[in-house]
Amino acid sequence: MLKYSIKRIILALITAFIILTLTFFLVKSLPPRGVVTSDDNVRYAFYVDQVNLGYVLDMPSEAKWLADEPLALVKFDNGVEHWFYQKPVLDQYFAWLGNIVTKWDWGRSTVLEPNSSAINIIFSRLPVSVSVNVIAVFVSVPLGIALGILAGLKKNTWIDHTISTLVMIFISIPSFVVITFMVYILAFKGGLLPTIWPTPDQSTQTKVLAYIIPVLSLSFGSVCGYTRFVRAELCEVMSSEYLLLARTKGLTKTQAITRHALRNAFVPILPSILAEFIGVFSGSMILENIYGIPGIGDLYIKALNQNNPDYNVLMVDMAIFITVGLLAGIILDLSYGFIDPRIRMGEKK
């Protein structure tokens, strides 16, 4: 297991490196843009920092020999001019990579918060996204598993048919449609919950109530997924030969279910919970934007949808989602061995 874990971590690092490299070149293939601000001093400070990071050239006058259009011209009252040009993408890439490795510097924001550290912007918004998604997982997992067990134990009864029908209905509705209806019914019409994510100066009660709509919207699809998956696995295990053998040895139905059926059914269920968390985390982008949640999903959409995209913020945001996905994948594979000792990932025999 240790050898396999080390291999997976190394592979995850290589995968993250390849994905971020491809993302960097794709993002930088967009037309070059300058910092969005009318303050010459702020613009000059920003571009000097970009020069130090290795992304931009500072020219004393307009460089006619450069094929690229200048990013900006900063002209001071004393007549001193600074023409800033973007370096070739390959030079920027090696500078970007070197800054991360040697300084842990992912660059500066150009649009959302000009000249602010991109990684600090992400980390300031990360707790909100994590809290909403973690609460959604804690709500959906026990509820989905409980409904799945109930449907599996009551197979082909009216309880099973009712649960299965509701699952098929709600699993077909996207989370952004659910949150739209919930905002309209519970917030606008009912006045029971906030219509949008509260500001920091609002009351604690309002802040707590604000979690209900996004958490429920994220949980609906997950609950349906867990219910359907748990029911299918439990029904398969319940009809297996070893469970019938356990009953013939004198175990009651309850003992056979708790000691054998549930444990064996959970071998594929726990990894599905981790996989579902990845889906919920990435799917919360649209919900954050709709409900005004100041998380990294909303930040990603804002950084991308600007007339002037915020490249560095996009790169850090992408790195976070890649890290979550790869880390969850490693935990998912290792979890098989902990759930069932007979499974040992990486063993040759």
Secondary structure, DSSP 8 states (H G I E B T S, - for coil): -HHHHHHHHHHHHHHHHHHHHHHHHHHHTS-------S-HHHHHHHHHHHHHHTSEEEESS--TT-SS--SEEEE-TTS-EEEEEE--HHHHHHHHHHHHHHH----B-SSSSTTSBHHHHHHHHHHHHHHHHHHHHHHHHHHHHHHHHHHHHTTTSHHHHHHHHHHHHHTTS-HHHHHHHHIIIIIIIT-SS-SS---TTS-HHHHHHTTHHHHHHHHHHHHHHHHHHHHHHHHHHHTSHHHHHHHHTT--HHHHIIIIIHHHHHHHHHHHHHHHHHHHHHHHHHHHHHHT--SHHHHHHHHHHSSS--HHHHHHHHHHHHHHHHHHHHHHHHHHHHH-TT--TT---
